């Protein structure tokens, strides 16, 4: 029997049971479960890993609890700019968008950039115009508004601070980047990542999520990786690709390579966060160096897990 599996994350950070109500915990788990099932059902019915990661991430983008799509945070100027990327481990093709506004599902736009343009990354107005030209669904600013997000931004307005979702400041509610990796029945793997970035971010800041090799990477020969955490260290460490390199050049397993990057290399440069991974043989891993990571996995061997804390 061919092996297939999907792994998802909804962000990593200072996520403690003490700061979570039972209702909120249930809501997060339901959001993760829905996304997991959206991707897994495609794999189960013979769909590709690429379709599965796109479906899972779109589901997370539509859930207001996560910092991507509908739940995106506010930037310094009160805008909500989103980043996303997707990569096909079979062909090596990739698509990404950065600093886009009003696009309901940035990962769908990244997927369309990959398939219908000669480019890898589009940003800002150009990406938005491309979305309109290809019938990608857009939404008014009100769709992306959430009272919690707005309050979070208002508390920081006028300061030079920015807040990652996993930081204590501005309060104990946590949100994060979302992502998915999958392997399908044919042994092809794929990865996708989407985010609203950092609260009160400035000057068109772009994190690691839309950067191929930093926040997202997929190669059938090694692994598919989606990262979450403080984007700047992840960019400088070329984090997702580093896992692939350790597998390709040093012969490490998926778990071993991810462990080196998450618990050694990232920690040395104050890179807090985590990542999810899968290889073409169906091995999966979910590693993080923060207090928690919203995560889930489901595989054809009957394995299934949804977790938040360590």
N, C-alpha and C positions, 0 to 999 in steps of 0.2 A: 504493500500500500504506500502510495506517495504521501510524504509528510507535508503538511501546510500549517502555518501559524501566523498570528498577528500579535504585536505588542504595542501598547499605547502609553503615552504619558500626558499629564495635564499640568506639569510644572513641578519644580522642586524648591524646597526652602525651609524656613522655620515653621514647620507645620507640627503643632503639638496637640495631643488629645485635650489638654486643659483649655485650649483656646477654641475648641470646636464644640458646638452644640450637637446633640444627637440628630436634630433635624437637618442641620447643614451637612453633617457627615453622610447622612442618608442621601441627600441631594447630590453630593459629589459622586458617591458611589453609583447612583442611578445614571448620572451623566457619563461616567466612565463605561458603565455596562452597556449603555445605548450605543456608544461609539464603537466599542469592542464588537458588538453584535453586527453593527452596520458593515464593518470590514470583514468579519469572519464569515458571515452568510454568503458574501461574494466568493470567498475562497472555497467554501464548502460546495458551491455550485459551479466550480471550475473557472471562476473569474481570476484575473491576473493580480499579482501582488500590487501593481501600480494602481489598479482600480480600487483595491482594498484599502490602501493607505489614504488615498484621496477621499474615499467615503467616510472613513473613520475620522479624519481630520475635519472634514466638513461638518460632521455631527458635533464635534467639540467646538467648532467655530460658532455653531448655532446655539450653543448653550451659554447663557449669560454668566455662568459661574467661572468660566475660564477666560484668561486674558488673550483672546484671539477672536477675530470676527466680531460678533455682537457684544462680547464682554470686554472689548479693548479699552485700555486705560487712556487718560487724557494727557496730551503733551503740554508743554509750557504755555503755548498760545491757545489752549482750549480745543485743539484739533485732536482727532483720533487717526493716527497713521499706522498702517499695518504692514507687516512683512511676512512672506511665506516662500517656501521652496519645495520642490519635489524632484526625485531622481530615480531613474530606472537602472537597476543594477545589471540588466541584461544587455542593454544597448549603450549604456554610459551617457545617455541623453539626460538633460536636466533643464528645469525652468524655474525662474524665481521672480518675485516682485518685491519692491521695497518702497516704503513711504507712500502707500496707496490709501486713498480715502473713499468712503462710500461704497466699497465693493463688499457685497454680502459674504462671499467666500473667497478670500485671497488665495487659498490653495488651488481652487478651481482655475483662477486666473493664471497662477504659476504653471499649472498643467497645460493650459491653452498656449502660453508662451512657448513651452517646450514643443508642443505639437504643431503649432501654426505660425511660428515665426522662425527666423534664422538666428535668433539671439538666445542667450541664457537668462539674462536679467533685464527687466524694464523697471523704471521707477517713476514715482510721482504722477504728473499730469499725462506723460506719455503712456504709462501703464494703464491709467484710467481711460484714456482715449482708445487704447487697444481693447480694453474690456468692452466698451460700448460698441466698437466695430465688430466684435465677435459674440455679441448677445449675452455677455456675462451679467448676471443679476446684480443690480445696484440698489442701494437703500438710502433714504434720507438720513440726515444726522440723528434724528429722533430715535431711529431704530437701534443705534449704537449707544444710546444714553442709558446709563443705569445710575440710580441715586447714590449707591455706594461708591461707584467709580468717581462720580462728580464730587462727592464729599471728600474723598481721598485726595483729589487734585486741589480742591479749595483750601485744604489744610496746609498745602505746600506752596500755594501761590505766593509770588513775591519773594520766594527764597531761591537760592541757587541749587538747592538739593534736588536730587532725583531719587525715586524709590523703586527698588526691585520688589517684586511681589513677595519674595521670601525674606525681606528684611522686617525687623520689628517695627520700624517707622514706615508709614504713619499709624498703623494699628495692627492688631493681630489677625485680621482676616487675610487669607493668602490666595492669590490667583497666580496663574503662570502660563508660560509658553505651552503649546500643545504639539504633539507629534505622534507619528505612527511608523512602524517598520513591519514588513511582512515577507513571508516566503510562500510561494504558491505551489500547486501540484507539479509544475514543470521544473521546480527548483530555481525559479527566477525570484530575485529579491528587489525590494524598493523601499524608499524612505521619504517621508514628508514632514515638514515642520511649519508652524504658523504662530504668529505672536502680535500683540498690540504694543510690545516694547516696554518701556519704563515710564512710570508716572512722572510728569513734569519734565520729560526729556526735552532737549533743546536742539535747535538748528538742524532739523531733519535727520536726527540721529538714527543710524541703522545698526542693529545688533547682529548676532551670529546666525539667526534663524534663516535668512534668505541667502547666506553665503555658502556656496557648495564647498565642502571640505571642512568648514568650520562648524556649522550647526546641523548640516545634513550631508550625508554621503551614502552611496550605494554602489557596490561592485560585486557581481556574482562570484568572483574569485575569492572574495574575502567576507565582506559584511555589509549590512545596511544599518546606519546609525542616525538617530535623531537626538539632539541635545537640548537641555534646558538649564538655565542658570544665568549668571552674570556674563553677558555677551562679549564684553571687551577681552577678558582673558581667554575665552573660548576662540575668539578670532585670532588672537596672537599665537595661540598654541595649535592652530589648525586642527582642532580637537577631533572631529569626526574622521578626518583622513588619517590622523595619527593612529587611530585604532586599526584601520585597514593596513597601514604600513607595518605595524607590529606583527600583524597576522601574516602579511605577504613576505616580509624580509627576515623576520625572526622566527616564524613558524609557531607563534603563540596561538592558543585557542581564542575564541571570541571572548569568553569570560576572563581569561588571563590578560588579554590586550586591553579590555575595558577597565580592568582593575588597575593596571599600571597608569592609565591616563587619568582616571577619576580620583584614585587614592594616592597618587604620587605626583605626577606631572602638574595637574591642575592645582593641587594644594600648595605646591611650591610657588605659584604665582597668584595666590589668593582667589583661585577660581572655584567659587562655590556653586554647586548644582549637581546635575546628574545626566544620565543618558540611557537610552534603550537600544538594544541591538538584536540582530538576527543574522544567521548565516544560511547558505544554500542547503545545508544538511538539516535545517530545522531547529538548530540550537538557538535558544533565546537567552537574553540577560537584561536585567534592570538594575543599574548601579547608581548610587548617589552618595555624596559626601556631606550633604546637609541633613537636617533633622527629619525630613520626610520628602516623599515624592508621590504625587498622585499617579497611579500606574495600574496597568492591567495587562494580562496576556491570556490567549486562548489558543490551543493547538489541537490538531487532529488526533493526537494520542490520548485525548480526554483531559489533558491538563487545563486548568483555568484558575486564574487568580486576579483578585482586585484588592489593592492595598493602598494605604496612605502613609502610615508611619514606618519607622525602622522595624 
